[in-house]
């Protein structure tokens, strides 16, 4: 088996939030979804560091929204998982599932 890179837990959580939010995935919304669905509090700095790393790996794309007066003239940055991001997420999930087969946790899911 060749050397494959697998995603870390927080990277998978962030990518799952992007999938859930679809075209509405920007900083504060991503944090809200992670808090609600994963029951995990995340700092904006940790989120943006992870999004930048995922973008550098080609797993996430970024687009600028329109600047608004409500945001002091700043534009929102919207994030979207790429096809490669989805493939790597599936690979990491499959690896974890395979590892858990035959364990007490593997019997649950």
TIMARNU-629656 format. One record per atom (N, C-alpha, C, O): residue in three letters; x, y, z. Coordinates in nm, 2 decimals. Atoms other than C-alpha are relative to their C-alpha. Layout:
BEGIN
PT  code       X       Y       Z
PT   ALA       X       Y       Z
...
//
This chain:
BEGIN
PT  code       X       Y       Z
PT   UNK    0.09   -0.12    0.00
PT   UNK    0.00    0.00    0.00
PT   UNK    0.09    0.12    0.00
PT   UNK    0.18    0.13    0.08
PT   UNK   -0.08   -0.12    0.01
PT   UNK    0.14    0.34   -0.10
PT   UNK   -0.03    0.09    0.12
PT   UNK   -0.12    0.07    0.20
PT   UNK    0.02   -0.09   -0.11
PT   UNK    0.18    0.62    0.15
PT   UNK   -0.12    0.09   -0.04
PT   UNK   -0.11    0.17   -0.13
PT   UNK    0.12   -0.08    0.02
PT   UNK   -0.16    0.79    0.18
PT   UNK   -0.01    0.09    0.12
PT   UNK    0.03    0.06    0.23
PT   UNK    0.02   -0.10   -0.11
PT   UNK   -0.24    1.10    0.38
PT   UNK   -0.15   -0.01    0.04
PT   UNK   -0.24   -0.02   -0.04
PT   UNK    0.14    0.01   -0.06
PT   UNK   -0.54    1.08    0.61
PT   UNK   -0.02    0.13    0.07
PT   UNK    0.07    0.20    0.12
PT   UNK    0.04   -0.12   -0.07
PT   UNK   -0.73    1.36    0.76
PT   UNK    0.00   -0.02    0.15
PT   UNK   -0.03   -0.13    0.20
PT   UNK    0.01    0.00   -0.15
PT   UNK   -0.72    1.45    1.13
PT   UNK   -0.15    0.02    0.04
PT   UNK   -0.23    0.06   -0.04
PT   UNK    0.14   -0.01   -0.05
PT   UNK   -1.03    1.46    1.35
PT   UNK   -0.06    0.14   -0.03
PT   UNK   -0.17    0.15   -0.08
PT   UNK    0.05   -0.14    0.01
PT   UNK   -1.07    1.84    1.34
PT   UNK   -0.02    0.03   -0.15
PT   UNK   -0.12    0.10   -0.19
PT   UNK    0.01   -0.02    0.15
PT   UNK   -1.01    1.85    0.96
PT   UNK   -0.13   -0.06   -0.05
PT   UNK   -0.21    0.00   -0.13
PT   UNK    0.12    0.07    0.04
PT   UNK   -1.29    1.60    0.92
PT   UNK   -0.13    0.07    0.05
PT   UNK   -0.23    0.08   -0.02
PT   UNK    0.11   -0.08   -0.05
PT   UNK   -1.52    1.80    1.14
PT   UNK   -0.03    0.12   -0.08
PT   UNK   -0.14    0.15   -0.11
PT   UNK    0.02   -0.12    0.08
PT   UNK   -1.46    2.11    0.95
PT   UNK   -0.06   -0.03   -0.14
PT   UNK   -0.15    0.04   -0.19
PT   UNK    0.05    0.04    0.13
PT   UNK   -1.51    1.94    0.61
PT   UNK   -0.15   -0.04    0.01
PT   UNK   -0.23   -0.02   -0.08
PT   UNK    0.14    0.05   -0.01
PT   UNK   -1.84    1.78    0.74
PT   UNK   -0.09    0.13    0.02
PT   UNK   -0.20    0.13   -0.03
PT   UNK    0.08   -0.12   -0.01
PT   UNK   -1.96    2.13    0.84
PT   UNK   -0.01    0.07   -0.13
PT   UNK   -0.12    0.12   -0.16
PT   UNK    0.01   -0.06    0.14
PT   UNK   -1.88    2.26    0.49
PT   UNK   -0.10   -0.07   -0.08
PT   UNK   -0.18   -0.01   -0.15
PT   UNK    0.10    0.07    0.08
PT   UNK   -2.09    1.98    0.34
PT   UNK   -0.14    0.03    0.05
PT   UNK   -0.23    0.05   -0.03
PT   UNK    0.13   -0.03   -0.06
PT   UNK   -2.37    2.05    0.58
PT   UNK   -0.05    0.14   -0.04
PT   UNK   -0.17    0.16   -0.07
PT   UNK    0.04   -0.14    0.03
PT   UNK   -2.37    2.43    0.50
PT   UNK   -0.01    0.03   -0.15
PT   UNK   -0.07    0.12   -0.19
PT   UNK    0.01   -0.01    0.14
PT   UNK   -2.32    2.39    0.13
PT   UNK    0.05    0.14   -0.04
PT   UNK    0.17    0.18   -0.02
PT   UNK   -0.04   -0.14    0.05
PT   UNK   -2.31    2.75   -0.02
PT   UNK    0.00    0.11    0.10
PT   UNK    0.03    0.22    0.07
PT   UNK    0.01   -0.10   -0.10
PT   UNK   -2.35    2.92    0.31
PT   UNK    0.11   -0.02    0.11
PT   UNK    0.09    0.01    0.23
PT   UNK   -0.11    0.03   -0.09
PT   UNK   -2.02    2.81    0.47
PT   UNK    0.10    0.11    0.01
PT   UNK    0.19    0.13   -0.07
PT   UNK   -0.10   -0.10   -0.04
PT   UNK   -1.84    3.11    0.62
PT   UNK    0.03   -0.01    0.15
PT   UNK   -0.05   -0.08    0.22
PT   UNK   -0.05    0.01   -0.14
PT   UNK   -1.66    3.16    0.95
PT   UNK   -0.09   -0.03    0.11
PT   UNK   -0.09   -0.13    0.17
PT   UNK    0.08    0.01   -0.12
PT   UNK   -1.92    3.22    1.21
PT   UNK   -0.11   -0.11   -0.02
PT   UNK   -0.14   -0.18    0.08
PT   UNK    0.09    0.11    0.02
PT   UNK   -2.17    2.98    1.05
PT   UNK    0.06   -0.14    0.02
PT   UNK    0.00   -0.23    0.07
PT   UNK   -0.07    0.13   -0.02
PT   UNK   -1.91    2.70    1.04
PT   UNK    0.02   -0.03    0.15
PT   UNK   -0.01   -0.14    0.20
PT   UNK   -0.01    0.02   -0.15
PT   UNK   -1.84    2.76    1.41
PT   UNK   -0.13   -0.04    0.06
PT   UNK   -0.13   -0.13    0.15
PT   UNK    0.13    0.03   -0.06
PT   UNK   -2.21    2.75    1.49
PT   UNK   -0.04   -0.14   -0.03
PT   UNK   -0.09   -0.21    0.06
PT   UNK    0.03    0.14    0.03
PT   UNK   -2.26    2.42    1.31
PT   UNK    0.08   -0.10    0.08
PT   UNK    0.03   -0.20    0.12
PT   UNK   -0.09    0.09   -0.08
PT   UNK   -1.96    2.26    1.48
PT   UNK   -0.05    0.00    0.14
PT   UNK   -0.05   -0.11    0.20
PT   UNK    0.05   -0.01   -0.14
PT   UNK   -2.09    2.38    1.82
PT   UNK   -0.13   -0.08    0.01
PT   UNK   -0.14   -0.15    0.11
PT   UNK    0.13    0.07   -0.01
PT   UNK   -2.44    2.25    1.75
PT   UNK    0.01   -0.15   -0.03
PT   UNK   -0.05   -0.23    0.04
PT   UNK    0.00    0.13    0.04
PT   UNK   -2.37    1.93    1.57
PT   UNK    0.11   -0.09    0.06
PT   UNK    0.09   -0.21    0.09
PT   UNK   -0.11    0.07   -0.06
PT   UNK   -2.03    1.82    1.71
PT   UNK    0.02    0.02    0.15
PT   UNK    0.10   -0.04    0.21
PT   UNK   -0.01   -0.04   -0.14
PT   UNK   -2.08    1.98    2.05
PT   UNK    0.14    0.03    0.04
PT   UNK    0.19   -0.02    0.14
PT   UNK   -0.14   -0.03   -0.02
PT   UNK   -1.74    2.13    2.02
PT   UNK    0.02    0.15   -0.02
PT   UNK   -0.03    0.21   -0.12
PT   UNK   -0.02   -0.14    0.01
PT   UNK   -1.64    2.49    2.09
PT   UNK    0.14    0.02   -0.08
PT   UNK    0.24   -0.04   -0.05
PT   UNK   -0.12   -0.02    0.09
PT   UNK   -1.39    2.62    1.83
PT   UNK    0.03    0.15    0.00
PT   UNK   -0.06    0.23   -0.02
PT   UNK   -0.03   -0.14    0.02
PT   UNK   -1.20    2.95    1.82
PT   UNK    0.01    0.03   -0.15
PT   UNK    0.04   -0.06   -0.23
PT   UNK    0.00   -0.04    0.14
PT   UNK   -1.21    3.15    1.50
PT   UNK    0.14   -0.02   -0.06
PT   UNK    0.16   -0.05   -0.17
PT   UNK   -0.13    0.02    0.05
PT   UNK   -0.83    3.13    1.48
PT   UNK    0.03   -0.14   -0.03
PT   UNK    0.10   -0.17   -0.13
PT   UNK   -0.02    0.14    0.03
PT   UNK   -0.82    2.75    1.50
PT   UNK   -0.08   -0.04   -0.13
PT   UNK   -0.03   -0.12   -0.21
PT   UNK    0.07    0.03    0.12
PT   UNK   -1.09    2.73    1.23
PT   UNK    0.07    0.06   -0.12
PT   UNK    0.09   -0.02   -0.22
PT   UNK   -0.06   -0.06    0.12
PT   UNK   -0.92    2.97    0.99
PT   UNK    0.14   -0.06   -0.03
PT   UNK    0.18   -0.08   -0.15
PT   UNK   -0.13    0.07    0.02
PT   UNK   -0.58    2.80    1.04
PT   UNK   -0.03   -0.14   -0.07
PT   UNK    0.05   -0.18   -0.16
PT   UNK    0.03    0.13    0.06
PT   UNK   -0.74    2.46    0.95
PT   UNK   -0.06    0.02   -0.14
PT   UNK   -0.02   -0.05   -0.23
PT   UNK    0.05   -0.03    0.14
PT   UNK   -0.93    2.61    0.65
PT   UNK    0.11    0.03   -0.09
PT   UNK    0.11   -0.01   -0.21
PT   UNK   -0.11   -0.04    0.09
PT   UNK   -0.61    2.76    0.52
PT   UNK    0.08   -0.13   -0.03
PT   UNK    0.13   -0.14   -0.15
PT   UNK   -0.07    0.13    0.02
PT   UNK   -0.43    2.42    0.56
PT   UNK   -0.08   -0.09   -0.10
PT   UNK   -0.01   -0.14   -0.19
PT   UNK    0.08    0.08    0.09
PT   UNK   -0.72    2.24    0.38
PT   UNK    0.00    0.06   -0.14
PT   UNK    0.00   -0.01   -0.24
PT   UNK   -0.01   -0.06    0.13
PT   UNK   -0.71    2.50    0.10
PT   UNK    0.14   -0.03   -0.06
PT   UNK    0.14   -0.05   -0.18
PT   UNK   -0.14    0.03    0.05
PT   UNK   -0.33    2.45    0.06
PT   UNK    0.01   -0.14   -0.05
PT   UNK    0.08   -0.17   -0.14
PT   UNK    0.00    0.14    0.04
PT   UNK   -0.39    2.08    0.03
PT   UNK   -0.10   -0.03   -0.12
PT   UNK   -0.10   -0.14   -0.18
PT   UNK    0.09    0.01    0.11
PT   UNK   -0.65    2.14   -0.24
PT   UNK   -0.14   -0.07    0.04
PT   UNK   -0.21   -0.12   -0.05
PT   UNK    0.12    0.06   -0.04
PT   UNK   -0.94    2.01   -0.03
PT   UNK   -0.12    0.09    0.02
PT   UNK   -0.23    0.05    0.04
PT   UNK    0.10   -0.11   -0.02
PT   UNK   -1.13    2.34    0.01
PT   UNK    0.03    0.11   -0.10
PT   UNK    0.15    0.14   -0.13
PT   UNK   -0.01   -0.12    0.08
PT   UNK   -1.19    2.63   -0.22
PT   UNK   -0.06    0.12    0.08
PT   UNK   -0.14    0.10    0.17
PT   UNK    0.04   -0.12   -0.07
PT   UNK   -1.25    2.99   -0.11
PT   UNK   -0.05    0.10   -0.10
PT   UNK    0.01    0.12   -0.21
PT   UNK    0.05   -0.11    0.09
PT   UNK   -1.46    3.27   -0.27
PT   UNK   -0.04    0.11    0.09
PT   UNK   -0.08    0.09    0.20
PT   UNK    0.04   -0.13   -0.07
PT   UNK   -1.52    3.63   -0.16
PT   UNK   -0.14    0.03   -0.03
PT   UNK   -0.19    0.02   -0.14
PT   UNK    0.13   -0.05    0.02
PT   UNK   -1.87    3.74   -0.10
PT   UNK    0.00    0.15   -0.02
PT   UNK    0.11    0.21   -0.03
PT   UNK    0.01   -0.14    0.01
PT   UNK   -1.99    4.10   -0.13
PT   UNK    0.03    0.07    0.13
PT   UNK    0.00    0.02    0.24
PT   UNK   -0.02   -0.08   -0.12
PT   UNK   -1.87    4.36    0.11
PT   UNK   -0.13    0.07    0.04
PT   UNK   -0.21    0.11   -0.04
PT   UNK    0.13   -0.06   -0.05
PT   UNK   -2.15    4.49    0.33
PT   UNK    0.03    0.10    0.11
PT   UNK    0.13    0.09    0.18
PT   UNK   -0.01   -0.10   -0.10
PT   UNK   -2.20    4.79    0.56
PT   UNK   -0.01   -0.06    0.14
PT   UNK    0.06   -0.02    0.23
PT   UNK    0.02    0.06   -0.13
PT   UNK   -2.31    4.56    0.84
PT   UNK    0.14   -0.06    0.05
PT   UNK    0.16   -0.06    0.17
PT   UNK   -0.13    0.06   -0.03
PT   UNK   -1.96    4.40    0.83
PT   UNK    0.11    0.11   -0.01
PT   UNK    0.23    0.07   -0.02
PT   UNK   -0.10   -0.11    0.00
PT   UNK   -1.78    4.74    0.82
PT   UNK    0.07    0.01   -0.14
PT   UNK    0.18    0.05   -0.14
PT   UNK   -0.06    0.00    0.14
PT   UNK   -1.72    4.71    0.44
PT   UNK    0.08   -0.12   -0.03
PT   UNK    0.14   -0.13   -0.14
PT   UNK   -0.07    0.12    0.03
PT   UNK   -1.56    4.37    0.47
PT   UNK   -0.09   -0.10   -0.06
PT   UNK   -0.21   -0.11   -0.04
PT   UNK    0.07    0.10    0.07
PT   UNK   -1.66    4.08    0.26
PT   UNK    0.02   -0.14    0.08
PT   UNK    0.12   -0.16    0.14
PT   UNK   -0.01    0.13   -0.06
PT   UNK   -1.74    3.73    0.39
PT   UNK    0.08   -0.09   -0.10
PT   UNK    0.08   -0.07   -0.22
PT   UNK   -0.07    0.10    0.07
PT   UNK   -1.52    3.44    0.28
PT   UNK   -0.08   -0.13    0.01
PT   UNK   -0.10   -0.17    0.12
PT   UNK    0.08    0.12    0.00
PT   UNK   -1.72    3.14    0.17
PT   UNK    0.10   -0.12   -0.04
PT   UNK    0.18   -0.11   -0.13
PT   UNK   -0.08    0.12    0.02
PT   UNK   -1.56    2.79    0.18
PT   UNK   -0.08   -0.12   -0.06
PT   UNK   -0.20   -0.13   -0.02
PT   UNK    0.07    0.11    0.06
PT   UNK   -1.65    2.48   -0.02
PT   UNK    0.10   -0.12   -0.01
PT   UNK    0.21   -0.10   -0.05
PT   UNK   -0.08    0.12    0.02
PT   UNK   -1.52    2.12   -0.01
PT   UNK    0.02   -0.03   -0.14
PT   UNK   -0.08   -0.02   -0.22
PT   UNK   -0.03    0.05    0.13
PT   UNK   -1.36    2.00   -0.33
PT   UNK   -0.03   -0.15   -0.02
PT   UNK   -0.05   -0.22    0.08
PT   UNK    0.02    0.14    0.03
PT   UNK   -1.41    1.67   -0.50
PT   UNK    0.11   -0.08    0.07
PT   UNK    0.09   -0.19    0.13
PT   UNK   -0.11    0.07   -0.06
PT   UNK   -1.06    1.57   -0.37
PT   UNK   -0.02    0.00    0.15
PT   UNK    0.01   -0.10    0.22
PT   UNK    0.03    0.00   -0.14
PT   UNK   -1.17    1.68   -0.02
PT   UNK   -0.10   -0.10    0.04
PT   UNK   -0.08   -0.17    0.14
PT   UNK    0.10    0.11   -0.02
PT   UNK   -1.47    1.45   -0.04
PT   UNK    0.06   -0.14   -0.01
PT   UNK    0.03   -0.22    0.08
PT   UNK   -0.07    0.13    0.02
PT   UNK   -1.25    1.16   -0.16
PT   UNK    0.09   -0.03    0.12
PT   UNK    0.08   -0.14    0.18
PT   UNK   -0.09    0.02   -0.11
PT   UNK   -1.00    1.21    0.12
PT   UNK   -0.08   -0.02    0.13
PT   UNK   -0.04   -0.10    0.22
PT   UNK    0.09    0.02   -0.12
PT   UNK   -1.28    1.24    0.38
PT   UNK   -0.05   -0.14    0.00
PT   UNK   -0.05   -0.21    0.10
PT   UNK    0.05    0.14    0.01
PT   UNK   -1.43    0.91    0.26
PT   UNK    0.11   -0.10    0.03
PT   UNK    0.08   -0.20    0.10
PT   UNK   -0.11    0.09   -0.02
PT   UNK   -1.09    0.74    0.26
PT   UNK    0.03    0.00    0.15
PT   UNK    0.05   -0.11    0.21
PT   UNK   -0.03    0.00   -0.14
PT   UNK   -1.03    0.85    0.62
PT   UNK   -0.11   -0.06    0.08
PT   UNK   -0.08   -0.14    0.17
PT   UNK    0.11    0.07   -0.07
PT   UNK   -1.38    0.74    0.73
PT   UNK    0.01   -0.15   -0.02
PT   UNK   -0.02   -0.22    0.08
PT   UNK    0.00    0.15    0.03
PT   UNK   -1.34    0.40    0.56
PT   UNK    0.12   -0.06    0.09
PT   UNK    0.10   -0.17    0.14
PT   UNK   -0.11    0.05   -0.07
PT   UNK   -1.00    0.36    0.73
PT   UNK   -0.04   -0.02    0.15
PT   UNK   -0.01   -0.12    0.21
PT   UNK    0.05    0.00   -0.13
PT   UNK   -1.15    0.44    1.07
PT   UNK   -0.10   -0.12    0.03
PT   UNK   -0.09   -0.19    0.12
PT   UNK    0.10    0.11   -0.01
PT   UNK   -1.45    0.20    1.01
PT   UNK    0.07   -0.13    0.00
PT   UNK    0.04   -0.22    0.08
PT   UNK   -0.07    0.13    0.01
PT   UNK   -1.21   -0.08    0.91
PT   UNK    0.07   -0.03    0.13
PT   UNK    0.07   -0.15    0.17
PT   UNK   -0.08    0.02   -0.12
PT   UNK   -1.00   -0.03    1.22
PT   UNK   -0.09   -0.04    0.11
PT   UNK   -0.05   -0.12    0.20
PT   UNK    0.09    0.03   -0.11
PT   UNK   -1.31   -0.05    1.44
PT   UNK   -0.08   -0.13   -0.01
PT   UNK   -0.14   -0.17    0.09
PT   UNK    0.07    0.13    0.02
PT   UNK   -1.45   -0.37    1.30
PT   UNK    0.05   -0.10    0.10
PT   UNK    0.17   -0.11    0.11
PT   UNK   -0.04    0.10   -0.10
PT   UNK   -1.45   -0.63    1.57
PT   UNK    0.03    0.05    0.14
PT   UNK    0.07   -0.02    0.23
PT   UNK   -0.02   -0.06   -0.13
PT   UNK   -1.42   -0.39    1.85
PT   UNK   -0.14    0.04    0.06
PT   UNK   -0.24    0.04   -0.01
PT   UNK    0.13   -0.04   -0.06
PT   UNK   -1.70   -0.29    2.10
PT   UNK   -0.06    0.12   -0.07
PT   UNK   -0.18    0.13   -0.08
PT   UNK    0.05   -0.12    0.07
PT   UNK   -1.73    0.05    1.92
PT   UNK   -0.04   -0.04   -0.14
PT   UNK   -0.14    0.02   -0.19
PT   UNK    0.04    0.04    0.14
PT   UNK   -1.74   -0.12    1.58
PT   UNK   -0.13   -0.06   -0.01
PT   UNK   -0.20   -0.05   -0.11
PT   UNK    0.13    0.06    0.00
PT   UNK   -2.05   -0.31    1.68
PT   UNK   -0.11    0.10    0.01
PT   UNK   -0.22    0.07   -0.02
PT   UNK    0.10   -0.10   -0.02
PT   UNK   -2.23    0.01    1.76
PT   UNK   -0.04    0.06   -0.13
PT   UNK   -0.16    0.08   -0.16
PT   UNK    0.03   -0.08    0.12
PT   UNK   -2.21    0.19    1.43
PT   UNK   -0.02   -0.08   -0.12
PT   UNK   -0.05   -0.03   -0.23
//
